[in-house]
Structure formats: structure tokens, C-alpha cells
Amino acid sequence: QVQLVESGGGLVQPGGSLSLSCAASGNSFSRGIMGWYRQGPGNLRELVATITASSNTVYASSVKGRFTISRDNAKNTIDLQMNSLKPEDTAVYYCRAAREINWRNSYWGQGTQVTVSS
């Protein structure tokens, strides 16, 4: 059974930093694609950042230059380093993984809450 477990969410002040981690078990995604999505209050779920097996990355324009995605294929994990956080980054952050680069038959984590507020 595939499981994606996110960790690292919490409350942070504007301008602060937070790091999220996602650990996958039950399947190897070392040759696939993994990424982070988020869903803010009243919003649709949106892409934040993705990373391929060869570490090619894609970022949403709203987070480019502030967030960094990375992966450890041996550990089957991905991380998201978030800097210069803004209130509009407040959302539930979800990890997503697939063995195919077109996201076919992808898996989702349960999500972790990130709140940016003073």
C-alpha cells in the first residue's frame, strides 16, 4: 500500500521560513515525478513545485525564487524549503507522486497545514 506522509507544517510569521518533507513508502518513485501542491481557503488545489527523477524542477510563478524543492531518490523523499513566506502562502500543502512523468496513476498525501500570520 502506497503512503505519502507530509511533515513540517505549522505557524510562521510573514517573512519567515519553513521546511516541509514528504516520505513515500510502499512503492519507489525514484524514476518518477514528485511534487508539492497547495489548497488555500476557498481556492482550488494548485501546483507549487515539481521535480523529476533527474531533478528537473518546475515552480509556480508565485513561489519562484522563494521556494526550493529537492529530492532524495535513495530515501524516496522530497523536501520543500519555503523562505520569505507571505500570508497568501497559507494553505494545506499536499505531496504528490507518480512513477510516470505524466502523473498517470498518481498518489497524494493527506496534507499538512501551513499558516503564515503575525
C-alpha positions in Angstrom: 0.0 0.0 0.0 1.4 3.3 -1.1 1.6 6.1 1.5 2.8 9.6 1.3 3.3 11.3 4.6 4.0 15.0 4.8 5.5 16.7 7.8 6.9 20.1 8.8 3.8 22.3 8.6 3.0 24.9 11.2 2.5 28.6 12.0 5.2 31.1 10.9 5.3 34.8 10.8 5.5 36.7 7.5 9.0 36.7 6.1 9.8 33.6 8.0 10.9 30.1 6.7 9.5 26.6 6.9 10.6 23.3 5.6 8.2 20.5 4.5 9.1 16.9 4.0 7.3 14.1 2.2 8.2 10.4 2.7 6.9 7.8 0.3 6.5 4.1 1.2 5.1 1.1 -0.4 6.5 2.0 -3.8 9.6 3.6 -5.3 9.2 6.8 -7.2 12.9 7.2 -7.9 12.3 7.1 -11.6 9.1 9.1 -11.5 7.9 12.6 -10.7 7.1 14.1 -7.3 5.8 17.4 -6.3 4.0 19.8 -3.9 0.6 21.2 -4.4 -1.4 23.5 -2.1 -5.0 24.5 -1.5 -5.8 27.7 0.3 -9.1 28.7 1.9 -11.7 29.0 -0.9 -9.2 28.1 -3.6 -8.7 25.2 -5.9 -5.7 23.0 -5.4 -2.7 24.4 -7.3 0.8 23.3 -8.3 3.6 24.7 -6.1 6.7 22.8 -7.4 7.6 19.5 -9.1 10.8 17.6 -9.5 11.6 14.8 -11.9 13.9 11.8 -11.3 16.8 13.8 -12.9 16.0 16.8 -10.7 14.4 19.0 -13.3 12.2 21.4 -11.5 9.1 23.5 -12.2 7.8 26.2 -9.9 4.7 28.2 -9.8 5.4 31.8 -10.6 4.1 32.9 -7.2 6.8 30.9 -5.3 9.8 31.1 -7.8 12.8 32.4 -6.0 11.4 31.8 -2.6 10.7 28.1 -2.5 13.1 25.2 -3.3 12.1 21.7 -4.0 14.6 18.8 -3.6 14.5 15.0 -3.6 16.5 12.1 -2.2 15.8 9.1 -4.5 17.5 6.7 -2.2 15.2 7.7 0.7 12.1 8.1 -1.5 11.6 11.6 -0.1 11.1 15.2 -1.3 11.5 18.4 0.6 10.2 21.9 0.1 12.2 24.8 1.6 10.0 27.8 1.9 11.6 31.2 2.5 10.2 34.8 2.7 6.8 33.4 3.4 3.7 35.6 2.8 0.2 35.4 4.2 -1.0 34.3 0.8 1.1 31.1 1.2 -1.3 30.0 3.8 -2.7 26.7 2.7 -2.8 22.9 3.1 0.3 21.6 1.3 0.0 18.2 -0.4 2.7 15.8 -1.6 2.0 14.0 -4.9 4.0 11.3 -6.6 3.8 9.1 -9.7 6.0 6.6 -11.3 5.3 8.1 -14.7 6.3 11.6 -15.6 2.8 12.4 -17.0 1.4 11.9 -13.5 -0.7 8.8 -14.5 -1.9 6.8 -11.5 -0.5 9.4 -9.1 -0.7 9.2 -5.3 -1.5 12.0 -2.8 -0.6 12.6 0.8 -3.1 13.8 3.4 -1.7 17.3 3.5 0.0 19.5 6.1 -1.2 22.9 7.2 1.0 25.9 6.7 -0.2 29.2 8.2 1.6 32.5 7.7 0.4 35.1 10.1 1.6 37.6 12.6 
